[in-house]
Amino acid sequence: MLLTEHAGKTLLAEAGIATPPGVVLEPGDLSGFAPPFSGPYYLKAQILSGGRGKAGGVVRLEDAAGLEDAAGDLFGRSFGGVSPPFLRLEAAVAHERAVYLSLGVSRQRKGYCLTLGRQGGVEVESLAGTPDLLVLDVPPTLTCPPWLARAAFFHLGLGKDAWPAFEALLGRLFGLAADNGLLLAEINPLAVTAEGGFVALDAKLIVDDNLARLRPKLARLADDRFATPAERRAAAFDLSFVSLTGRVGLVANGAG
């Protein structure tokens, strides 16, 4: 189950990982709306596909004056063939650096791995194969031993005063993944503040569907507005449905 950014940040915040204050905006909420926090702001289209930032799905607003027009524009656009059913408005966070952090399952490595990039943002893919990107294997217990945290910390080149907050962040991220059956927990970018704190400016979380069905806490985060009618029908019978091009269908049990 792939979560929207807003749902992912909800889980991060519940785990004690700092996120910017944010609210959901639906089409009917725009008239007379006043943000409950001060600007500047970021207005973000909530979709499940990637590449939102490069496609213009994230808009910076210095104040609330242009909020209604910007929201109307985003609601009227399509990203990856999907129009956003809702937006997230959040406060901009002042920071000195933006890095990349993810914890997820790697088929190639046959387990979880922790990935860290010295720069974060929409161009993070360009770090692949360079010394700026570090990938560390994670113990099968899905815990963060001290050596792993130190290796991650030194790779990012953070100031020593940031160590307690960084160690706590990793502990919470690992605990979140273990407790909620996360197949991926990606924070890109992860802001490093002047005080040595960390704030998740974006979030991409994927939950194991099998666990999501067993835990109401996770099921509440699902959003079927992104599903096709066929996918909704299949979900009603606990079936996975994958839309493919062509005229041949495949019915498979497990790995086929």
Wavefront OBJ file of the C-alpha trace (Angstrom):
o trace
v 0.000 0.000 0.000
v 1.616 3.183 -1.234
v 0.719 6.154 0.955
v 0.268 9.740 -0.086
v 2.761 12.232 1.275
v 0.176 13.474 3.785
v -0.577 9.966 5.079
v 3.126 9.154 5.224
v 3.847 12.263 7.247
v 1.026 11.321 9.581
v 2.838 8.063 10.386
v 6.203 9.819 10.693
v 4.791 12.377 13.111
v 3.160 9.651 15.213
v 6.586 8.008 15.472
v 8.142 11.217 16.786
v 9.818 12.264 13.520
v 9.431 15.999 12.914
v 7.411 17.127 9.894
v 6.267 20.611 8.836
v 2.812 21.611 10.094
v 0.345 20.855 7.320
v -3.342 20.610 6.471
v -5.395 18.916 3.760
v -7.229 21.031 1.198
v -10.017 19.604 -0.929
v -11.735 21.486 -3.782
v -14.581 22.688 -1.588
v -12.289 24.036 1.134
v -10.740 26.952 -0.748
v -13.339 29.691 -0.353
v -12.530 31.779 2.712
v -9.824 29.385 3.916
v -7.194 30.869 6.259
v -4.035 28.842 6.974
v -3.656 27.963 10.677
v 0.085 28.688 10.533
v 2.206 31.490 9.128
v 3.951 31.486 5.748
v 5.850 31.083 3.560
v 4.029 27.966 2.382
v 4.364 25.006 0.073
v 1.248 23.771 -1.692
v 1.622 20.170 -2.855
v -0.470 17.996 -5.146
v -1.182 14.663 -3.439
v -0.636 11.830 -5.915
v 0.976 8.400 -5.737
v 3.313 8.665 -8.734
v 6.783 10.188 -8.594
v 8.206 13.206 -10.370
v 5.698 15.614 -8.866
v 8.267 18.303 -8.141
v 9.671 18.414 -11.664
v 6.149 18.445 -13.120
v 5.124 21.569 -11.210
v 3.130 19.790 -8.529
v 4.823 21.696 -5.698
v 4.251 25.461 -5.494
v 5.891 27.904 -3.084
v 3.748 30.748 -1.795
v 5.190 33.658 0.173
v 1.787 34.383 1.717
v -1.817 33.210 1.543
v -2.873 35.803 -1.032
v -2.321 33.533 -4.017
v -3.458 30.322 -2.344
v -6.847 29.975 -4.002
v -5.498 30.565 -7.520
v -2.562 28.186 -7.003
v -4.843 25.490 -5.602
v -7.264 25.856 -8.499
v -4.399 25.422 -10.953
v -3.147 22.247 -9.236
v -6.618 20.737 -9.041
v -7.021 21.337 -12.760
v -3.804 19.603 -13.741
v -2.919 15.961 -14.324
v 0.214 14.251 -13.022
v 1.001 10.893 -14.544
v -2.536 10.782 -15.895
v -4.091 11.424 -12.457
v -5.598 14.630 -11.100
v -4.911 15.207 -7.390
v -8.057 14.616 -5.273
v -6.611 16.804 -2.529
v -3.639 19.033 -1.743
v -1.392 19.483 1.260
v -0.557 22.978 2.453
v 2.387 23.138 4.796
v 4.711 25.690 6.324
v 8.119 26.215 4.752
v 10.962 25.112 7.031
v 14.182 27.123 7.257
v 17.164 24.790 6.965
v 20.882 24.775 6.190
v 21.106 21.501 4.293
v 18.855 18.965 2.610
v 19.942 15.306 2.504
v 18.447 12.000 1.402
v 17.461 9.169 3.735
v 15.595 5.949 3.065
v 15.073 2.576 4.690
v 13.612 -0.116 2.497
v 13.597 -3.642 1.155
v 16.204 -4.426 -1.507
v 15.628 -7.556 -3.578
v 19.164 -7.351 -4.872
v 20.581 -7.299 -1.338
v 17.954 -9.766 -0.058
v 17.019 -7.634 2.910
v 16.579 -4.122 4.174
v 19.108 -1.435 3.402
v 19.687 2.110 4.611
v 20.488 4.611 1.868
v 21.938 8.061 2.490
v 22.683 10.885 0.085
v 24.673 13.991 0.902
v 22.206 15.999 -1.169
v 18.455 15.568 -1.328
v 15.753 16.791 -3.653
v 14.423 16.162 -7.135
v 17.876 15.388 -8.581
v 18.773 12.678 -6.068
v 18.900 10.024 -8.829
v 22.033 11.720 -10.152
v 23.903 10.569 -7.014
v 23.700 6.904 -8.062
v 27.178 5.463 -8.549
v 28.915 8.439 -6.899
v 30.632 8.683 -3.491
v 27.832 10.971 -2.322
v 25.446 8.020 -2.047
v 25.968 5.338 0.590
v 24.001 2.091 0.869
v 24.310 0.064 4.075
v 22.938 -3.411 4.741
v 20.589 -3.585 7.727
v 20.553 -6.499 10.222
v 17.630 -8.945 9.817
v 16.298 -7.786 13.190
v 15.484 -4.433 11.545
v 17.231 -2.518 14.309
v 19.847 0.209 14.010
v 23.058 -0.846 15.768
v 25.481 1.904 16.869
v 28.002 1.128 14.109
v 25.360 1.585 11.448
v 24.202 4.909 12.865
v 27.793 6.147 13.075
v 28.545 5.110 9.485
v 25.444 6.980 8.286
v 26.276 10.045 10.369
v 29.868 10.324 9.195
v 28.881 9.822 5.566
v 26.541 12.807 5.704
v 29.271 14.948 7.261
v 27.018 16.339 9.961
v 28.290 18.459 12.841
v 28.935 16.611 16.086
v 26.183 18.561 17.854
v 23.650 16.901 15.542
v 24.566 13.361 16.648
v 21.960 12.896 19.437
v 19.115 14.061 17.181
v 20.341 11.948 14.248
v 20.706 8.807 16.357
v 17.194 9.327 17.728
v 15.843 9.885 14.207
v 17.257 6.583 12.951
v 15.927 4.723 15.981
v 12.436 6.084 15.372
v 12.604 5.352 11.642
v 13.662 1.744 12.223
v 10.976 1.317 14.882
v 8.354 2.746 12.536
v 9.341 0.313 9.774
v 9.333 -2.693 12.102
v 6.027 -1.842 13.794
v 4.126 -1.019 10.612
v 5.490 -3.473 8.072
v 7.017 -0.763 5.894
v 8.589 -1.926 2.659
v 9.944 1.581 2.112
v 10.343 4.690 4.237
v 11.896 7.429 2.108
v 12.488 10.977 3.315
v 13.604 13.206 0.472
v 14.563 15.779 1.285
v 15.417 15.548 4.965
v 16.081 19.066 6.233
v 18.955 19.774 8.602
v 18.155 22.889 10.619
v 20.585 25.442 12.020
v 19.940 24.013 15.492
v 21.021 20.534 14.400
v 17.508 19.145 14.174
v 15.900 17.154 11.371
v 12.567 17.683 9.593
v 11.029 15.410 6.943
v 10.122 17.780 4.111
v 8.688 14.956 2.002
v 7.747 11.341 2.618
v 7.173 8.233 0.553
v 6.015 5.218 2.566
v 4.936 1.803 1.328
v 3.123 -0.546 3.718
v 2.929 -4.317 3.292
v -0.645 -4.960 2.132
v -0.903 -8.116 4.230
v -0.205 -6.228 7.438
v -2.404 -3.276 6.471
v -5.449 -5.581 6.332
v -4.802 -6.732 9.893
v -4.282 -3.353 11.531
v -7.009 -0.691 11.504
v -4.355 1.931 12.297
v -2.825 1.298 8.887
v -6.033 0.632 6.978
v -7.243 4.150 7.847
v -4.406 5.571 5.759
v -5.499 3.846 2.553
v -7.090 6.071 -0.093
v -9.102 4.355 -2.820
v -9.597 7.598 -4.733
v -6.458 6.668 -6.678
v -7.762 3.208 -7.622
v -9.509 2.326 -10.864
v -13.008 0.775 -10.741
v -11.469 -2.631 -11.533
v -8.960 -2.264 -8.702
v -11.721 -1.336 -6.259
v -13.720 -4.403 -7.305
v -10.725 -6.663 -6.812
v -9.935 -5.135 -3.412
v -13.452 -5.979 -2.220
v -12.501 -9.658 -2.614
v -8.974 -9.224 -1.182
v -7.435 -9.683 -4.628
v -4.561 -7.769 -6.157
v -5.262 -6.371 -9.596
v -2.611 -4.913 -11.876
v -3.699 -3.069 -15.016
v -1.554 -3.878 -18.050
v -1.721 -3.007 -21.704
v -2.593 -5.637 -24.312
v -5.349 -8.249 -24.666
v -4.001 -11.169 -22.620
v -4.875 -11.531 -18.957
v -3.028 -13.531 -16.322
v -4.490 -15.109 -13.206
v -1.705 -15.995 -10.775
v -1.433 -17.414 -7.273
v 1.560 -16.128 -5.371
v 4.631 -15.887 -7.593
v 2.865 -17.672 -10.443
l 1 2 3 4 5 6 7 8 9 10 11 12 13 14 15 16 17 18 19 20 21 22 23 24 25 26 27 28 29 30 31 32 33 34 35 36 37 38 39 40 41 42 43 44 45 46 47 48 49 50 51 52 53 54 55 56 57 58 59 60 61 62 63 64 65 66 67 68 69 70 71 72 73 74 75 76 77 78 79 80 81 82 83 84 85 86 87 88 89 90 91 92 93 94 95 96 97 98 99 100 101 102 103 104 105 106 107 108 109 110 111 112 113 114 115 116 117 118 119 120 121 122 123 124 125 126 127 128 129 130 131 132 133 134 135 136 137 138 139 140 141 142 143 144 145 146 147 148 149 150 151 152 153 154 155 156 157 158 159 160 161 162 163 164 165 166 167 168 169 170 171 172 173 174 175 176 177 178 179 180 181 182 183 184 185 186 187 188 189 190 191 192 193 194 195 196 197 198 199 200 201 202 203 204 205 206 207 208 209 210 211 212 213 214 215 216 217 218 219 220 221 222 223 224 225 226 227 228 229 230 231 232 233 234 235 236 237 238 239 240 241 242 243 244 245 246 247 248 249 250 251 252 253 254 255 256
